[in-house]
Amino acid sequence: MFDNSNTFRVGDDVIHWSYGLGKIIQLDEKELAGHTDKYYVVQIYDLTLWVPISDSGECSLRYLTPAREFRKLFTILSGLGEPLSSDRNERKIQLTQQLKKGSLESICRVIRDITSYKQSGKTNESDNSILAHARKLLLNEWSVALSVPIQQAESDLKKLLEDNKTLEILS
């Protein structure tokens, strides 16, 4: 039924680009519209996803970022934010495309940039929703990757983002 050349294995902790931290609980084949495809079955809290395994190796899943690599990304969070579009629709597209990259680096950039943009006081519901989602993705991975309670990760994130504000004031 399944060959063993898949990137992920049952039991692996993974990050889904949109839903966040989960675990591969099964490899499965399903027939849809007369075509049989292979899937990773991923448990994310009370949600079960069937993530297609593509022949090209592309997938919306990635492994957790190792602790040493994770810490390197703190410079992004404490750095100056990149300018965001003042047009709310363009900004939403810009931020959504960044999140769709699925990397921890892109998540950190979204958090940093929206936090920086908030200094102008011009955020809207969409900005705040994207920020909340990105923070949730980051903090869940942070807690697991660095083996710290989520409250500690939140506190550390707040400090890093405050460093960001200090840099903006000085520049």
BAFI-3210 file (N, C-alpha, C; in Angstrom, 3 decimals, decimal comma, padded with zeros to 6 digits):
// residues 171
n [1|2|3|4|5|6|7|8|9|10|11|12|13|14|15|16|17|18|19|20|21|22|23|24|25|26|27|28|29|30|31|32|33|34|35|36|37|38|39|40|41|42|43|44|45|46|47|48|49|50|51|52|53|54|55|56|57|58|59|60|61|62|63|64|65|66|67|68|69|70|71|72|73|74|75|76|77|78|79|80|81|82|83|84|85|86|87|88|89|90|91|92|93|94|95|96|97|98|99|100|101|102|103|104|105|106|107|108|109|110|111|112|113|114|115|116|117|118|119|120|121|122|123|124|125|126|127|128|129|130|131|132|133|134|135|136|137|138|139|140|141|142|143|144|145|146|147|148|149|150|151|152|153|154|155|156|157|158|159|160|161|162|163|164|165|166|167|168|169|170|171]
n.u [000,819|001,883|004,918|008,094|009,370|008,589|008,798|007,989|007,191|005,020|004,154|005,863|006,389|004,995|004,682|001,962|001,393|-000,764|-002,411|-000,755|001,031|001,234|000,764|001,886|-000,270|-000,918|-000,441|-002,130|-004,276|-006,507|-009,364|-010,465|-012,705|-012,195|-009,448|-006,602|-004,894|-002,100|-001,852|-000,828|-001,984|-002,846|-002,919|-004,137|-004,589|-007,977|-008,551|-008,456|-006,453|-006,130|-003,425|-002,262|000,233|002,497|003,840|005,984|007,183|006,434|004,771|002,436|003,440|005,998|009,001|009,475|011,208|014,592|015,983|018,381|018,317|015,899|016,316|017,952|016,187|015,158|016,325|014,983|012,469|013,118|014,065|013,891|010,736|009,474|008,120|004,573|001,836|-000,312|-002,826|-005,549|-006,472|-004,355|-002,407|-003,434|-003,249|-000,471|000,444|-000,846|000,265|002,886|002,549|001,686|003,986|004,862|007,132|009,011|010,468|009,031|006,669|007,619|008,381|005,888|004,643|006,441|006,260|003,518|003,238|004,975|003,701|001,411|002,161|001,508|-001,136|-003,059|-004,234|-006,504|-009,383|-008,773|-005,937|-005,382|-006,453|-004,824|-002,396|-002,929|-003,285|-000,744|000,854|-000,126|000,672|003,472|004,008|003,119|004,887|007,279|007,095|007,241|009,611|011,623|011,215|009,714|007,254|004,178|003,451|005,887|007,091|005,383|005,958|008,691|008,491|007,083|009,044|011,015|009,626|009,252|011,866|012,012|010,300|011,814|014,024|012,771|012,014|014,484|015,465]
n.v [-001,199|001,315|002,970|003,443|005,890|008,395|011,750|012,421|010,616|008,337|009,499|011,656|015,019|017,852|020,938|022,552|024,770|026,502|025,635|024,993|023,421|019,912|016,298|013,518|010,972|008,854|007,227|007,385|006,249|007,570|007,512|009,814|011,231|009,193|008,971|007,843|008,963|009,648|010,364|012,294|011,794|014,052|015,015|017,742|019,226|019,005|018,551|016,757|016,361|015,593|015,557|016,057|014,035|015,014|014,154|015,683|016,318|018,550|020,087|021,044|020,856|020,990|020,198|020,791|023,717|023,525|024,171|025,773|027,033|028,289|030,250|032,003|033,415|035,333|037,773|038,816|039,369|041,339|043,306|046,119|046,831|045,944|048,144|048,271|048,125|050,942|050,642|048,765|046,363|045,606|045,299|043,160|041,103|041,107|040,332|037,851|036,372|036,245|034,690|032,302|031,184|029,619|029,248|029,568|031,871|033,595|033,852|035,162|037,575|038,611|039,040|040,900|043,008|043,755|044,496|046,647|048,282|048,827|050,873|053,177|053,217|052,393|049,911|047,316|045,127|042,840|042,937|042,631|040,101|038,495|038,950|037,827|035,141|034,522|034,932|032,879|030,603|030,940|030,998|028,468|026,731|027,723|027,144|024,322|023,794|025,076|024,061|025,380|026,827|028,043|030,555|031,646|031,820|033,719|035,963|036,332|036,881|039,288|040,945|040,921|042,194|044,657|045,566|046,014|048,234|050,142|050,389|051,563|054,044|055,186|055,390]
n.w [000,000|000,850|000,124|001,736|001,342|002,040|003,306|005,926|008,923|010,697|013,871|013,880|014,926|013,505|011,636|010,348|007,715|008,024|010,155|012,257|014,979|015,020|014,845|012,992|012,508|010,967|007,776|004,745|002,074|-000,238|-002,336|-004,588|-006,781|-008,650|-008,613|-006,943|-004,116|-001,928|001,560|004,413|007,609|009,924|013,252|014,895|017,697|018,327|015,732|012,699|009,920|006,443|004,652|001,489|-000,085|-002,247|-005,484|-006,213|-003,896|-002,570|000,135|002,650|005,102|007,629|009,437|012,986|013,992|014,865|018,158|018,221|015,734|015,930|017,894|016,479|014,989|016,611|016,223|014,068|015,160|017,012|015,445|013,114|011,651|008,403|005,950|005,564|003,271|003,011|002,099|002,985|001,768|000,052|002,009|003,487|001,585|001,204|003,787|004,109|002,006|002,918|005,246|004,066|003,139|005,135|006,682|009,732|009,862|008,126|009,572|011,864|010,663|009,857|012,351|013,497|011,585|011,563|014,243|014,318|012,455|013,857|015,522|014,273|014,719|012,928|012,411|011,358|011,728|010,220|010,110|012,842|013,284|011,641|012,919|015,473|014,739|013,651|015,914|017,564|016,084|016,192|019,000|019,904|018,566|019,572|022,316|022,294|020,785|022,262|024,715|026,796|029,000|027,608|028,564|029,297|026,796|025,646|027,263|026,677|023,938|024,013|025,193|023,173|021,097|022,266|022,245|019,561|019,304|020,679|018,980|016,765|017,762|018,199|015,647]
ca.u [000,000|002,703|006,366|008,646|010,231|007,976|009,612|007,529|006,832|004,026|004,738|006,621|005,776|005,107|003,994|001,168|001,583|-001,921|-003,024|000,244|001,660|000,462|001,517|001,490|-000,809|-001,159|-000,306|-003,387|-004,608|-007,931|-009,773|-011,357|-012,991|-011,579|-007,993|-006,114|-003,769|-001,554|-002,027|-000,426|-003,095|-002,222|-003,783|-003,818|-005,575|-009,137|-008,734|-007,694|-006,276|-005,519|-002,551|-001,772|001,658|002,651|004,968|007,107|007,748|005,886|003,822|002,133|003,983|007,441|009,434|009,685|012,502|015,458|016,164|019,459|017,841|014,775|016,871|018,505|015,089|014,813|016,799|013,913|011,422|013,583|014,554|012,959|009,725|009,396|006,887|003,403|000,990|-001,346|-004,106|-005,870|-006,573|-002,994|-001,717|-003,931|-002,639|000,954|000,633|-001,307|001,280|004,030|002,199|001,556|005,310|004,875|008,364|009,015|010,995|007,949|005,750|008,268|008,310|004,507|004,429|007,241|005,786|002,221|003,492|005,570|002,649|000,451|002,643|000,785|-002,516|-003,939|-004,569|-007,927|-009,743|-008,020|-004,553|-005,362|-006,723|-003,609|-001,409|-003,292|-003,017|000,709|001,366|-000,491|001,563|004,818|004,111|002,986|006,148|008,286|006,947|007,718|010,996|012,548|010,801|009,326|005,798|003,676|003,467|007,269|007,279|004,667|006,726|009,903|008,080|006,758|010,316|011,643|008,873|009,536|013,152|011,658|009,764|012,935|014,796|012,023|012,068|015,838|015,815]
ca.v [000,000|002,515|002,804|004,138|006,986|009,669|012,614|012,342|009,285|008,300|009,889|012,906|016,316|018,684|022,220|022,816|026,193|027,292|025,178|024,950|022,230|018,679|015,042|012,545|009,797|007,757|007,449|006,850|006,420|007,818|007,681|010,951|011,441|008,136|009,045|007,495|009,768|009,341|011,467|012,254|012,109|014,882|015,405|019,064|019,371|018,154|018,586|015,782|016,805|014,707|016,431|015,297|013,821|015,226|013,475|016,619|016,509|019,749|019,756|022,168|020,492|021,062|019,791|021,865|024,373|023,176|025,265|026,712|027,817|029,081|031,420|032,927|034,215|036,398|039,044|039,330|039,919|042,542|044,249|047,097|046,261|046,358|048,915|047,593|048,993|051,677|050,146|047,588|045,149|045,244|044,859|041,816|040,193|041,077|039,549|036,482|035,705|035,982|033,545|031,086|030,590|028,557|029,155|030,301|033,196|034,415|034,128|036,207|038,837|039,099|039,561|042,117|044,077|044,260|045,177|047,929|049,063|049,237|052,107|054,266|053,127|052,250|048,524|047,001|043,801|041,840|042,986|042,072|038,669|037,886|039,010|036,831|033,816|034,366|034,789|031,540|029,663|031,118|030,640|027,014|026,106|028,218|026,384|022,957|023,787|025,525|023,392|026,367|027,011|029,035|031,865|032,133|032,199|034,992|036,996|036,559|037,540|040,674|041,657|041,096|043,202|045,947|045,968|046,512|049,589|050,992|050,653|052,490|055,364|055,682|055,617]
ca.w [000,000|000,982|000,187|002,899|000,914|002,421|004,149|007,311|009,415|011,774|015,147|013,750|015,197|012,306|011,615|009,151|007,451|008,437|011,396|013,307|015,541|014,991|014,840|011,970|013,206|010,034|006,341|004,228|000,662|-000,447|-003,721|-004,826|-008,203|-009,442|-008,535|-005,604|-003,656|-000,611|002,506|005,814|008,498|010,947|014,370|015,421|018,773|018,053|014,287|011,930|008,530|005,470|003,878|000,329|-000,311|-003,687|-006,119|-006,313|-002,571|-001,948|001,180|003,537|006,403|007,827|010,773|013,945|013,880|015,992|019,125|017,861|014,584|016,431|018,598|015,485|014,448|017,551|015,666|013,213|016,028|017,706|014,436|012,554|010,772|007,002|005,724|005,010|002,463|003,745|001,593|003,801|000,945|-000,351|003,218|003,802|000,605|001,526|005,012|003,856|001,185|003,783|006,101|003,255|002,950|006,127|007,465|010,988|009,528|007,580|010,684|012,674|009,910|009,932|013,709|013,628|010,708|012,042|015,512|013,950|011,780|014,901|016,137|013,617|015,185|011,771|012,104|011,289|012,227|009,462|010,605|014,192|013,155|011,096|013,992|016,490|014,162|013,544|017,283|018,022|015,412|016,726|020,419|020,054|018,153|020,518|023,551|022,085|020,295|023,305|025,960|027,807|029,060|026,652|029,224|029,198|025,394|025,460|027,942|025,891|022,696|024,353|025,386|021,865|020,349|022,905|021,692|018,236|019,492|021,062|017,760|015,917|018,384|018,023|014,225]
c.u [000,858|004,164|006,881|009,533|009,654|008,892|009,261|007,112|005,754|004,741|005,532|005,775|006,038|004,386|003,261|001,195|000,430|-002,447|-002,048|000,691|000,726|001,371|000,971|001,002|-000,995|-000,771|-001,499|-003,463|-006,108|-008,189|-010,784|-011,492|-012,242|-010,060|-007,547|-004,876|-003,352|-001,637|-001,305|-001,674|-002,467|-003,263|-003,272|-004,922|-006,758|-009,476|-007,873|-007,668|-005,705|-004,739|-001,975|-000,253|001,857|003,881|006,200|007,763|007,248|004,814|003,586|002,608|005,489|007,748|009,516|011,079|013,349|015,742|017,235|019,061|016,724|015,292|017,439|017,421|014,654|015,275|015,756|012,865|011,854|014,100|013,473|011,992|009,848|008,104|005,786|002,590|-000,036|-002,746|-004,421|-005,949|-005,192|-002,213|-002,143|-003,313|-001,158|001,215|000,245|-000,290|002,511|003,751|002,146|002,901|005,525|006,123|008,233|009,527|009,886|006,926|006,318|008,188|006,903|004,241|005,171|006,644|004,435|002,406|004,073|004,514|001,632|000,868|001,935|-000,681|-003,520|-004,271|-006,079|-008,158|-008,964|-006,567|-004,457|-005,604|-005,484|-002,522|-001,688|-002,982|-001,508|001,331|001,076|000,429|002,964|004,929|003,973|004,282|007,270|008,279|007,530|009,205|011,997|012,205|010,541|007,804|005,373|003,692|004,862|007,561|006,594|005,437|007,987|009,588|007,786|008,031|011,003|010,943|009,039|010,896|012,948|011,168|010,886|013,773|014,094|012,071|013,434|016,165|015,140]
c.v [001,257|002,160|003,657|005,309|008,358|010,447|012,451|010,911|009,414|008,606|011,188|014,103|017,187|020,013|022,324|024,323|027,051|026,919|025,034|023,558|021,024|017,467|014,151|011,300|008,595|008,204|006,752|007,046|006,603|007,974|008,821|011,157|010,447|008,127|008,763|008,315|009,327|010,584|011,194|012,577|012,791|015,263|016,733|019,394|018,464|018,099|017,512|016,245|015,672|015,621|015,628|015,200|013,957|014,488|014,373|016,860|017,756|019,353|020,984|021,882|020,739|020,542|021,007|022,436|023,984|024,406|026,254|027,594|028,765|030,367|032,450|033,869|035,328|037,757|039,654|040,024|041,216|043,603|045,215|046,414|046,783|047,134|048,054|048,613|049,706|051,276|048,823|046,297|044,676|044,687|043,437|040,785|040,002|040,161|038,084|035,716|035,356|034,757|032,241|030,438|029,477|028,451|029,953|031,720|034,108|034,764|035,239|037,562|039,447|039,723|040,882|043,273|044,634|045,014|046,560|048,847|049,597|050,544|053,316|054,287|052,889|050,798|048,333|045,579|042,697|041,781|042,293|040,564|037,933|037,857|037,955|035,420|033,548|034,164|033,382|030,490|029,727|030,596|029,134|026,304|026,484|027,367|024,977|022,940|024,144|024,939|024,376|026,444|028,138|030,444|032,482|032,590|033,542|036,157|037,349|037,267|039,012|041,499|041,917|042,183|044,585|046,470|046,581|047,949|050,558|051,354|051,677|053,909|055,999|056,007|056,844]
c.w [000,000|000,866|001,335|002,529|001,268|003,356|005,614|007,643|010,480|013,090|015,094|014,164|013,978|012,526|010,288|008,935|007,954|009,818|012,560|013,702|015,537|014,981|013,731|012,711|012,281|008,635|005,715|002,720|000,568|-001,937|-003,792|-006,322|-009,088|-009,418|-007,102|-005,280|-002,266|000,267|003,818|006,606|009,710|011,990|014,910|016,419|018,461|016,561|013,634|010,479|007,691|004,543|002,724|000,304|-001,816|-004,200|-006,167|-004,960|-001,874|-000,950|002,032|004,957|006,425|009,226|011,681|013,741|015,087|016,866|018,695|016,672|015,027|017,064|017,628|014,948|015,387|017,033|014,728|014,079|016,695|016,735|013,979|011,594|009,348|006,808|005,106|004,223|003,339|003,272|002,296|002,998|000,485|000,844|003,587|002,861|000,921|002,736|004,815|003,015|002,009|004,672|005,320|002,963|003,971|006,976|008,755|010,762|009,007|008,659|011,566|011,974|009,974|011,298|013,890|012,830|011,153|013,358|015,253|013,331|012,795|015,575|015,539|014,040|014,081|011,435|012,093|011,804|011,518|009,925|011,955|014,190|012,643|012,171|015,056|015,999|014,115|014,934|017,823|017,400|016,018|018,153|020,658|019,673|019,125|021,792|023,415|021,717|021,393|024,677|027,087|027,851|028,111|027,255|029,168|027,766|025,117|026,070|027,156|024,577|022,946|024,512|024,049|021,057|020,966|022,448|020,312|018,337|019,836|019,847|016,868|016,467|018,138|016,575|013,654]
res [m|f|d|n|s|n|t|f|r|v|g|d|d|v|i|h|w|s|y|g|l|g|k|i|i|q|l|d|e|k|e|l|a|g|h|t|d|k|y|y|v|v|q|i|y|d|l|t|l|w|v|p|i|s|d|s|g|e|c|s|l|r|y|l|t|p|a|r|e|f|r|k|l|f|t|i|l|s|g|l|g|e|p|l|s|s|d|r|n|e|r|k|i|q|l|t|q|q|l|k|k|g|s|l|e|s|i|c|r|v|i|r|d|i|t|s|y|k|q|s|g|k|t|n|e|s|d|n|s|i|l|a|h|a|r|k|l|l|l|n|e|w|s|v|a|l|s|v|p|i|q|q|a|e|s|d|l|k|k|l|l|e|d|n|k|t|l|e|i|l|s]
***
